[in-house]
Amino acid sequence: MNVELLCARFGIGDPVRDAALRAQARVAELRYPAQEIVAANVLQAFLEEGVDESALAGTTGYGYDDAARAHYESLLARIFGAERALARLAIVSGTHAIVAAIAACVPPGKTLLSITGAPYDTLRNAIADAPGSLVAQGMRYREIPLAPSGVDLASVREALRANEVAAVFMQRSRGYAPRPSLSVDACASAIAAVKGASSQTPVLVDDCYGELVEAREPTHDGADLVMGSLIKNLGGTLAPGGGYVAGRADLVERVATRLFAPGLRDRLGPSLGFGKAFVQGLFQAPLVVEQCLRALDFAAALFEELGFSVDPAPGSARSDIVQAIRLGSRELLLRFAHGVQSAMPLNARFRPEPGEVPGYAVPVVMSSGAFVGGATIELSCDAPLRPPYEVYLQGAVSTAHGVLGALFAARAVTEERR
């Protein structure tokens, strides 16, 4: 990563250039040992699975006996240390996967307990607020806010004593909120607390943005289900869409029944010729995630050098591919988004403007120029227009592209501050 070259090539002058060179010096010696373990895990899964090239052709129609789909789901199960995985194009987003899992595990009249506070806006909308939400269908819902130290384990144990909780939910990533993301170790402690208080209560973990960032996944530490999107980390920039659930076989079976129909199990769902993209994307996902983490550490160091508050701090342990940068005003937030957009390989001449997004009570501004629409493993940023005016930078196919996006955003923000 030659920051001086990028500054010279793209006209990045002082004070951003000086801050960028200092940032580069701060992150130059960072190492990512977890990514070495993740890469080895994925290689092992592929060699144990033994995928044949001929299996990747895919199916149409009902998708009976789709070998590409079967291999892909088996690979996911191996990587997650899970009994079973369900990954389909018919699951259109992480929110879709999560809501299907919750609905499959929490019958009407029983309670879903969120122990990481309010989920991100669109998910909470689907759970409790929107017409036809799960609560409107008879499910009960409770939230336990995060404590300053993380999950409030004492309150979790107390809530489980009532014996009305059918499932516990955790969101690993910060979403679009000023809260810390949860490490796998933090998830493990919370899972142990739940199981200690109520051993039969399943724990469902929203793993979006967190897959392959750490050496383990929540399923390795007792999570009963993890759910997410295939156009984030696991897609490796190649998966064209889809979502997944992985974990206990009986719960995955319930989700399949919820998604399709009783009796059909998980036997339907054509891969439509995209099997190669899914499998190849998963194979290269560890490399893409590491490139992304390197870019985010640089962005954190750069904006810290420019005087902004960032979370995580550069070089600190990461548990997802989201970098929060607190800009403090609507104007700076919009300028940041404009700067990132100008670095995109597609739609670089577009100008992001705030707009309504389903599930959000306030306008949201987004920057994206992904080759797969909405793929947040590719460089993007999102921000609801509300105090404290944090922007959430995520993804990057290559470190160089992530660095360039941060440089362009810093230049735009610095010009606005003058």
C-alpha positions in Angstrom: 0.0 0.0 0.0 1.8 3.1 -1.2 -0.1 6.0 0.2 2.3 8.6 -1.2 1.8 7.2 -4.7 -2.0 7.4 -4.3 -1.8 10.9 -3.0 0.4 12.0 -5.9 -1.7 10.2 -8.6 -5.0 11.5 -7.4 -4.1 15.0 -6.3 -4.4 14.6 -2.5 -2.5 17.5 -0.9 -1.9 18.8 2.6 -3.2 18.5 5.2 -4.7 15.2 4.2 -1.5 13.9 2.6 0.5 14.6 5.8 -2.2 12.9 7.9 -2.3 10.0 5.5 1.5 9.4 5.7 1.3 9.5 9.5 -1.6 7.0 9.3 0.3 4.7 7.0 3.3 4.7 9.4 1.0 3.8 12.3 -0.6 0.8 10.5 2.4 -0.4 8.5 3.5 -3.1 11.0 0.0 -4.4 11.8 -0.4 -8.2 11.6 -3.6 -10.1 11.2 -3.0 -13.6 12.7 -6.6 -14.5 12.9 -6.8 -14.3 9.1 -4.0 -16.9 8.8 -6.2 -19.3 10.8 -9.3 -18.4 8.8 -7.5 -19.0 5.5 -6.3 -22.4 6.8 -9.8 -23.3 8.0 -11.3 -22.5 4.5 -8.6 -24.5 2.7 -9.2 -27.4 5.0 -12.9 -27.3 4.4 -12.4 -27.3 0.6 -10.0 -30.2 0.7 -12.2 -32.2 3.0 -15.3 -31.5 0.9 -13.7 -32.6 -2.4 -15.8 -30.5 -4.8 -15.7 -31.7 -8.5 -15.7 -29.1 -11.3 -18.6 -31.0 -12.8 -20.7 -30.3 -9.7 -20.8 -26.6 -10.3 -23.2 -26.6 -13.3 -26.3 -25.9 -11.3 -30.0 -26.5 -11.8 -33.1 -24.6 -12.8 -36.7 -25.1 -11.9 -37.3 -26.8 -8.6 -33.5 -27.4 -8.1 -33.8 -31.0 -7.1 -30.4 -32.7 -6.5 -28.4 -29.5 -7.1 -24.9 -30.6 -6.5 -23.4 -27.1 -6.4 -25.9 -26.1 -3.7 -25.2 -29.2 -1.7 -21.5 -28.7 -1.8 -21.7 -25.0 -0.9 -23.9 -25.7 2.1 -21.6 -28.4 3.3 -18.6 -26.1 3.0 -20.4 -23.5 5.1 -21.3 -26.1 7.7 -17.6 -27.2 7.9 -16.4 -23.6 8.2 -18.9 -22.7 10.9 -18.4 -26.0 12.8 -22.2 -26.5 12.3 -24.3 -29.5 11.9 -26.1 -28.1 8.8 -26.4 -25.0 6.7 -29.1 -23.6 4.4 -27.9 -21.1 1.8 -30.2 -20.0 -1.0 -30.7 -17.3 -3.6 -34.3 -17.3 -2.3 -33.1 -15.8 0.9 -32.7 -12.2 -0.4 -30.9 -10.5 2.5 -29.5 -10.9 6.0 -32.7 -9.4 7.4 -34.7 -12.0 5.5 -32.5 -14.8 6.9 -32.7 -13.5 10.5 -36.5 -13.0 10.5 -37.1 -16.4 9.0 -34.9 -17.9 11.8 -36.7 -16.0 14.5 -40.1 -16.9 13.2 -39.1 -20.6 13.0 -37.9 -20.7 16.6 -40.4 -18.4 18.4 -44.0 -19.4 18.1 -46.9 -17.0 18.8 -47.3 -16.3 22.5 -43.7 -17.0 23.3 -40.9 -14.3 23.7 -37.9 -13.4 21.7 -35.3 -11.8 24.0 -32.7 -9.5 22.4 -29.8 -9.2 24.7 -27.8 -6.7 22.6 -30.4 -4.0 22.8 -32.4 -2.7 19.8 -31.4 -4.4 16.6 -30.6 -2.3 13.5 -33.5 -0.3 12.3 -34.8 -2.6 9.5 -34.7 -5.7 11.6 -36.4 -4.1 14.6 -39.0 -2.8 12.2 -39.6 -6.4 10.9 -39.7 -7.8 14.4 -41.9 -5.3 16.2 -42.9 -2.2 14.3 -44.0 -2.8 10.7 -47.5 -3.9 9.7 -47.4 -7.7 9.7 -44.4 -7.8 12.0 -43.6 -10.9 14.1 -45.1 -9.1 17.1 -48.2 -8.3 15.1 -48.5 -12.1 14.4 -48.5 -12.9 18.1 -44.8 -13.2 19.1 -43.7 -11.3 22.2 -40.5 -9.3 22.2 -38.1 -7.9 24.9 -34.8 -6.1 24.7 -32.0 -5.9 27.3 -29.8 -2.9 26.5 -26.1 -3.4 26.2 -24.2 -2.3 29.4 -21.0 -0.3 29.0 -19.0 -3.5 29.4 -21.1 -5.4 26.9 -24.0 -7.9 27.3 -25.7 -7.4 30.7 -25.3 -11.0 31.9 -27.1 -10.5 35.2 -30.2 -9.1 33.5 -30.1 -12.0 30.9 -30.1 -14.6 33.7 -33.0 -12.8 35.4 -35.1 -12.5 32.3 -34.7 -16.3 31.6 -36.1 -17.2 35.0 -39.6 -16.4 33.8 -39.5 -19.4 31.4 -41.4 -17.6 28.7 -38.4 -17.0 26.4 -38.4 -19.2 23.4 -35.1 -17.9 21.9 -32.4 -15.4 22.7 -31.1 -13.1 19.9 -27.7 -11.3 19.6 -26.5 -8.9 17.0 -22.7 -9.1 16.6 -22.2 -6.0 14.5 -22.9 -2.4 15.6 -25.3 -2.0 12.7 -25.8 1.7 12.2 -25.7 2.6 15.9 -23.0 4.0 18.2 -22.4 0.8 20.1 -19.5 -1.6 20.1 -19.5 -4.7 17.9 -19.3 -8.0 19.8 -16.3 -10.3 19.6 -16.7 -14.0 19.4 -15.4 -14.2 23.0 -18.1 -11.8 24.1 -20.7 -13.9 22.3 -19.3 -17.0 24.0 -19.7 -15.5 27.5 -23.3 -14.5 26.7 -24.1 -17.9 25.3 -22.7 -19.6 28.4 -24.8 -17.4 30.6 -28.0 -18.2 28.6 -27.3 -21.9 28.6 -26.4 -21.8 32.3 -29.8 -20.3 33.1 -31.9 -22.2 30.5 -30.0 -25.0 28.8 -32.8 -25.6 26.2 -33.2 -22.0 25.0 -31.7 -21.6 21.6 -29.3 -18.7 20.9 -29.6 -17.0 17.5 -26.8 -14.8 16.4 -26.9 -12.2 13.6 -23.4 -12.8 12.2 -23.6 -10.2 9.4 -20.3 -8.4 8.7 -18.5 -10.7 11.2 -18.0 -13.9 9.3 -14.3 -14.8 8.9 -13.0 -11.8 10.8 -12.0 -13.8 13.8 -10.5 -17.3 14.0 -13.8 -18.7 15.3 -17.5 -18.2 14.7 -20.2 -18.0 17.3 -21.3 -21.6 16.4 -17.9 -22.9 17.6 -18.9 -21.5 21.0 -22.4 -22.8 21.3 -24.6 -20.6 19.2 -27.5 -22.6 18.0 -28.0 -20.7 14.7 -26.1 -17.9 12.9 -27.6 -16.0 10.1 -26.4 -13.6 7.5 -26.1 -12.4 3.9 -24.0 -13.9 1.1 -23.2 -10.6 -0.4 -21.2 -9.6 2.6 -18.0 -11.4 3.9 -18.8 -15.0 2.8 -19.5 -14.0 -0.8 -15.9 -12.9 -1.5 -17.3 -10.2 -3.9 -18.5 -13.0 -6.3 -21.8 -14.3 -4.9 -24.6 -12.5 -6.8 -27.1 -12.6 -3.9 -28.6 -14.8 -1.2 -28.5 -15.5 2.5 -27.8 -18.3 4.9 -28.5 -19.9 8.2 -26.2 -22.4 9.9 -26.2 -24.3 13.1 -28.2 -27.1 14.7 -29.7 -29.4 12.2 -33.2 -29.4 13.7 -33.3 -25.6 13.8 -32.1 -25.3 10.2 -34.9 -27.8 9.3 -37.4 -25.5 11.0 -36.1 -22.5 9.0 -36.4 -24.5 5.7 -40.0 -25.3 6.6 -40.7 -21.6 7.3 -39.1 -20.5 4.0 -40.6 -23.1 1.7 -43.4 -25.4 3.0 -44.0 -28.1 5.5 -42.7 -31.4 4.1 -40.5 -29.9 1.4 -37.6 -29.6 3.8 -34.5 -28.1 2.1 -34.7 -30.1 -1.1 -35.8 -27.2 -3.3 -33.8 -24.1 -4.5 -32.0 -24.0 -7.9 -28.6 -22.4 -8.0 -29.4 -21.2 -11.5 -25.8 -21.7 -12.7 -24.3 -19.5 -10.0 -22.8 -22.4 -8.1 -19.3 -21.6 -9.3 -19.6 -17.9 -8.2 -20.7 -19.0 -4.7 -18.0 -21.6 -4.2 -15.2 -19.5 -5.7 -16.3 -16.5 -3.7 -16.2 -18.5 -0.5 -12.7 -19.8 -1.4 -11.3 -16.3 -1.8 -13.4 -14.7 1.0 -10.5 -14.9 3.6 -8.3 -12.8 1.3 -11.0 -10.2 0.6 -11.8 -9.9 4.3 -8.1 -9.3 5.2 -7.8 -6.7 2.5 -10.8 -5.0 3.9 -9.5 -5.0 7.5 -6.2 -3.5 6.4 -8.1 -0.7 4.6 -10.3 0.0 7.6 -7.3 0.2 10.0 -5.8 2.8 7.7 -9.1 4.8 7.5 -9.4 4.7 11.3 -5.8 6.0 11.7 -6.3 8.7 9.0 -9.5 10.2 10.5 -8.0 10.0 14.0 -5.0 12.0 12.7 -7.6 14.5 11.4 -9.1 14.8 14.8 -12.2 12.6 14.6 -13.3 9.9 17.0 -13.2 6.5 15.5 -14.3 3.0 16.6 -12.6 0.6 16.5 -9.3 2.4 17.0 -6.6 1.6 14.5 -4.8 -1.7 15.4 -7.4 -2.8 17.9 -9.1 -6.1 17.7 -11.9 -6.2 15.2 -15.0 -8.4 15.1 -16.6 -7.1 11.9 -15.8 -5.2 8.7 -17.5 -1.9 9.9 -15.6 1.2 10.8 -17.5 3.9 12.7 -16.3 7.5 12.3 -18.0 10.2 14.3 -18.2 13.3 12.1 -20.4 15.4 14.3 -22.5 17.2 11.8 -24.9 16.6 8.9 -22.8 18.6 6.5 -19.6 16.6 7.2 -21.4 13.4 7.0 -22.7 14.2 3.5 -19.3 15.4 2.3 -17.8 12.1 3.5 -20.4 10.2 1.5 -19.7 12.3 -1.6 -16.0 11.7 -1.2 -16.3 7.9 -0.9 -18.7 7.8 -3.9 -16.1 9.6 -6.1 -13.7 6.7 -5.5 -16.1 4.0 -6.8 -15.4 1.8 -9.8 -19.0 2.2 -10.8 -21.1 5.4 -10.5 -18.2 7.5 -9.3 -19.9 10.6 -10.8 -23.1 10.1 -8.9 -23.8 12.3 -5.9 -25.4 10.5 -3.0 -28.3 12.4 -1.4 -30.2 11.4 1.8 -33.4 9.5 1.2 -36.0 7.3 2.8 -35.0 3.7 3.3 -37.6 1.1 4.3 -37.4 0.5 8.0 -35.6 3.7 8.9 -37.3 6.6 10.7 -34.8 9.2 9.4 -33.3 9.8 6.0 -30.2 7.7 5.2 -27.3 8.5 2.9 -25.4 5.7 1.2 -22.4 5.5 -1.1 -21.9 2.5 -3.2 -20.6 1.5 -6.6 -20.5 -2.3 -6.2 -20.4 -4.8 -9.0 -22.9 -6.8 -7.0 -25.8 -4.4 -6.0 -25.7 -3.7 -2.3 -22.7 -5.9 -1.6 -21.1 -4.4 1.5 -18.0 -6.5 1.2 -17.2 -4.1 -1.6 -16.4 -0.5 -0.5 -19.4 1.4 0.7 -20.6 3.7 3.5 -24.0 4.3 5.1 -25.2 6.8 7.7 -28.6 7.7 9.1 -28.9 11.4 9.4 -29.2 11.7 13.2 -26.9 12.6 16.0 -24.1 11.9 16.7 -23.7 11.8 12.9 -21.6 8.7 12.6 -20.8 7.3 9.3 -20.2 3.6 8.9 -17.5 2.7 6.4 -17.4 -1.0 5.3 -15.9 -3.4 2.9 -13.1 -3.1 0.2 -12.2 -5.6 -2.4 -8.6 -4.5 -2.2 -6.7 -2.5 0.5 -5.7 0.0 -2.2 -9.3 0.8 -3.1 -10.3 1.1 0.6 -7.4 3.5 1.2 -8.3 5.6 -1.9 -11.9 5.8 -0.6 -10.7 7.0 2.8 -8.4 9.6 1.1 -11.2 11.0 -1.0 -13.5 11.1 1.9 -10.9 12.9 4.1 -10.3 15.4 1.3 -14.0 16.2 1.0 -14.4 16.5 4.8 -11.3 18.7 5.2 -12.5 21.1 2.4 -15.9 21.4 4.1 -14.3 22.2 7.5 -12.2 25.1 6.1 
